Amino acid sequence: MKILVISHTYITQINRDKWKIFAQDYPDISLTVAFPRSWPGSLYHHHAENLEKEQLKNCKFVALKAFGAGNEVRYGYYPSGLMSIMRNFKPDIIHVEQGDNALSLFQSIIFAKLFCRKAKLSFFTWVNWQHKFSLKYRMFWGWIEKFNRFFTHGAIAGNQDAQKILAEKGFVKTTTVCPQLGINLKTFKPAQVEHHRHRYIGYIGRIVEEKGVMLLAQAFHSLYSLFPDWRLIFIGSGPFEKQLIDYVITHKLIDVVEFRDPITHDKVPNALSFIDILVLPSYDTNHWKEQFGHVLIEAMACKVPVIASSAGEIPNVVAQAGLIFEQKNEKSLTSYLHTLMSDAQLRNQLGEKGYQRVKNHYSHQAIAKTTHDFWQSL
């Protein structure tokens, strides 16, 4: 079976590990993974480099010239590159990881009709809330969205709500729930030794209000005098950073709360090596819900216990392997923090539970099996 995967996600080297492991586990499948040559992200501008060093016998990575890079819905590929792959590779399945309204999925359907008419088409979507689109959007992109769903044969939903929304849209074809990216357990692994003076509660991600960062600062403010050896660290940046820093200064927490610059994905394992509790206190808004919370499974893979809110997909990700508090509930978050800060044995127990959950459900190997089974069903 020959599979063509299309997604900007794989311009990042660490994300390509997913397909390398898939190729090793399923040597009878031939993979071609295509992505743009460059992608401007919110923090970093990514470039596809040194791909020749990563090619495997049954897994090829191809960087294509693209337009509109930076917008997941509206970007697309210059026709010659994508058409050449389809014409020469003749995939049995074309899988586009950009959502049901993506222009790149629309392109892929058109080119498949021309060059590999027998290919099955599938897509991936994270979207777990109902958008309120403008009339202008609905007249053009709404039509593309319906076209894409009509001519595809199945979908992978990144969370349970996304699967439900597809069903509500009338998509009754084959679907499964599986996150886009899993964990490389050789990269994300428990720290071997403790090498820091203080205990750390950590947050890694965008510093935006809906991520609940102020709630975390407030909860820590209630506890820091009881735990003089503990510190709170925020790793990331965003538009809410100034308000958060002002709160820390106003409440005289400057000596116990630390801010660090955002880090690339490959630096996250090192950051987790000195974090004792990871917290993700997100809350739902009218325009956004936590689609997965990937940093949670990264922490769990490193045996770092997690505390997270009930927002979006988080409870399904963590299950019984961490502590879940009601979103926006400062009292509940404070209570859970106090419990874990007081109990090293419980931290170790949750760390082990988290590791086992990631190994069984969110490792690259587990993601590969779910993806393989889905493609076989097509």
N, C-alpha and C positions, 0 to 999 in steps of 0.2 A: 504494500500500500504506500502511495506517495502523497505526502501532506505538504501543502504550502501554508505557512503561517505568516500573517501580515499584521504588524503592530509597531507603533513608535516606541513601545515599552522596551524593546530589545536593543535599542541603541546603547543602553547602559550595559557594560560588560557583566556586572554581577548578576543581572537579570537573565543573561544568556545561559547561565548555569542550568536553569530549568530544562532547556532543550538538550544540553549536553548529557544530562543524566537520563532524560527520556530516551535519547538515542542509544545510550549504553544499555538501558533496561529492555529496549525493544529493537534489537538490531535488524529485524526483518522489515522495519519501516524506514522509508527514506524521507528525510525532512529538508525543506528549504525554508529559512526564516528571513523575511524581508522587512526592512525598516528604513526610515529616512537617513540620509547621510549626516544630517545635523538636526538638533532640536533645542530651541530656546526654552529652558525651564524657568520656574519661578525663582530659583536660587542659582542655578548653574546652566551654562550653555553646553550641551552635550554634542560630541562629535564621534562618529564611528571611525575607529583607528585600529590598525594592526589586525584586521580580521583574518588574514592569511594564517596567523598562528593558532587560530581557534577552530579551524575547519576539521571536521571529522569525516570518516568514510561515508557515513549515512546521515550527516547533518551539516548543511552548508548555510553560512550566514552571508546575506547580501545586502549592502547599503545602496539604496536607490535615490536618485534625485527627486526631491519632493517640492511642492509649493504649499504655502500656507502653514508651514511648520510652526508648532506652538499652540495650535488649536486642534484638539482631538477630533472634533466633529467636522471642521471645514478643510482640513488639510487633505492633500491627495498626492498622487505620484504622476510624474510625467509619463505619458502613455508608453513610450518606447521601452522603458525598463521593465515595467510590470507585464506588458504584453509579451516581451521576449521570454520572461520566465515561464509564463503559462504556455506559450507556444512550444518551448523546448522541453520543459519539465513534465508537462501533461499531468498535473496533480489529480489524484482521485478525490481529495478533499481540499477545499480552500477555507481556511479558518481566519477570520478577521477580528482582532481583539480591539474594537473601537466603538462598540455600541451600535444599536439598530438604526440610528439616524446618521451614521458617519458617511461622508463622501467617499472615503476609501473603500467602504463596503459596497457602495453603489457602483464604483468603478470596477471592483472585482467581479461583481455580478455581470456587468456588461461584457467585460473581457472574457469571462468564462463562457458566456453564450457564443462568443466568436471562436475561441481557441480550444476549449476543453468542455464541451457541452455535457459530457457525462459526469462531470465533477459534482460532488455534493458540496453545498456551501453552509457554513455555520458562522456564528458570531459570538462575541463575549460582551456582556453588559454588567456594569456595577450599579446602574441607576436604581435607587431604592426609595425615591420619593416622586410624587407627581409634579412635573414642571407646569408652570403657568406661562405658556408661550404666547407671544404676540400674534396678531392676525397675519402679519407679514411673514413671521416664521412658519406658521401653520400652512400658509398657502404654498410655500416652497419646500422647506425642510420637512414639514409634515407629510408631504407627498413622497419625498425620498424615503422617509421612515417606513411608510406603508409599503412602498415598492420593495425595500430591503427585506422586510419581514415576509412578504408574499413569495419572494424568489429564493429564500433560504430554507434549509431543511432541518435546522436545529439550532440550539443556542446553549451556551454555558452561562449561567447567572452567578455572579460573584457572591451573592448573598440570597437569603430566602425571600426577602421583600422584592428583590429584583425579579425573581422567578414569578412571584405573584402578580407583579405589575405587567409582565409579559402576557400572562394568562388573561388579565383584565383587558389587555389590548386585543385579545382574540388570537393570540399566538398559541396554537394547540399542537405544535410539532414537538419533536423530541427535545427535552431540556434536562439539564442536571445542574446542581449547585456545587460550585468549586471555585475557590479563590484563584485569581489570575497568577499569583506568585506564591510559591511555598518557601521553604527554608532549606538552605544547604547546611546540613548538620556538621559538615567539616569546617565551615566558616563561622557559623554561629554555634558556639559551644561554651560550656561552663568555664569560668575563670579557674585557673589552676591554683593560684594563691591569692590571698588577700594582701594588698599592699597600700592601703590608705589609712590615714589616721582616723578619719571620721566615717560614720555611716551615712549613706546618701539615699534620699528619696529623689527619684529622677523623673523628669518629663522630657521626651524627645519628640519634636515635631514643630508644626507651624504655631507661632504665637498669635493666635486669633481668639476672639472672645468665645466663640462657640465650642472651642476645645476645652473650655472650663478651667483655664489656667488661673483665673482669679480665685475661683473656688478652692483650688489646690493651695494657693498662697494663704488664703484665709484659714483653711484647716490647719496648715502648718503653723500659722501664727498662734493658734490656740494651744499648740502642743510643744513648741520649741523650748520653752522654759523647763518643761518636765524631762526633756531629753537633750541635755547639753552637748552630747557627742554627735547628734544628728544634724545633717545639713540638707537643704533643698536645692536642687540644681535644675535649671531650665536650659535645654540645648535646642537652639533654633532661633528663628526670627519671624517677624510679622508685624502687621499694623497695630496690634494691641500691646506691643512691647513697652511703649512709653508709659501707658497706664499701669502696667504691671510693675515696672521699675519705680514709678511714683508711689505705688502702694507699699513697696518694700522699704523705700526711704522714709515715708511718713510713719510707718509702724516700727521703725528702728530695727529692721531685719537685715540690714546690709552686710552684717558680719556672718550671717547664717544662711543667706540665700545667694546663690551664685548664678550668673548668666554666662553662657558660652555661645559662640557663634554656631550657626548651622553646620552640619557635617554631611559629607556625601555618604551614600548607602554603605560603601565598603568600610567606612570608619565607625559604623554603629557597633560592631562587636567589641571594639576596644572601649567605647563609651560604656557599654553595658557591663564591662568587667569590673567597674568600681561602683555600680549602682546596686543597692541592696533591696529596694522596692521600686518598681516602676508603676506610675499612675497615669491613667488616661481618663480624665474626667469630662469627656465630651457631653454635649446635650443637643437634642434635635432642635431645628428651627424650621420655619416654613419653606426654606429654600435649600436645606441641606440636612442629611443624616449621615452618621458614621457608617461608611460602606463596609468596612471590615476592621480596620485598626491594625495594620500590618506590624507596627512596632510591638504589639502585644505578643505575637507569636515569635518575634525575634527575641524578646526578653525571656519568654517561656523556654525557648530552645537553649538559652544560656542559664537556665535554672534560676532566673530572677523572678521572685514572686510578684504577681500583678494585682493591682486594685484598679477597677474600671467601672464606669457608669453603665447604666442600663440602656444607653442610647443606641439606636440603630441596630447593627448586626453584632455588637460587642458581646451580649450574653450568649449568643450561639457560638461565638468563637472561643470564649473562655470556658463556658460550661461550669463544671465543678472544680476546675483547675486553678481558680483564683477567687477573689472576693469582688462581688458586684454590688454596688450601691445605687440607690434610686437617683437618677440624673438630677442635678441641681440641688441635691440634699446635702448641705454642708455638714449637718450633724452626723449623718450616716457615714460620710467620708472621713470625718474626724475620728469617729469611733473605730472604723476599720484601720486607719493609720495607727491609732494608739495600740490596737491589738497586735498588729504586726511589728511595730517598733519595740514592743515589750517582750515578744516571744520569738526567739531565734529558732526554736524547734519548729514552730508553725511555719516560719519563713522557709525553712529547709523542706518541710513536707509539701508545701505548695509549689516550691521550686521543682521538686521531683515530679509532682503531678502535672505541672505545666510541660515539663520536658517530655513526658510520656505521651501527652495529648498531641504535642507537635509531631513527635516521631510517628504516631499512628495516623494522624489526619492531615498534617500540614507540611511534612517534609517534601522535598522535590520528588522523592520516590512515590509518596502517597498521591501527590498531585498528578504525577505521570500515570499512575494506574487509573485514576478517575477519568482523566482525559482520554486515555487509550480506550477504556470501556465505552465512553461516549462516542468516540469516532467509530468504533466497531458497530455500535447500534445504528449509525447512519448508513 
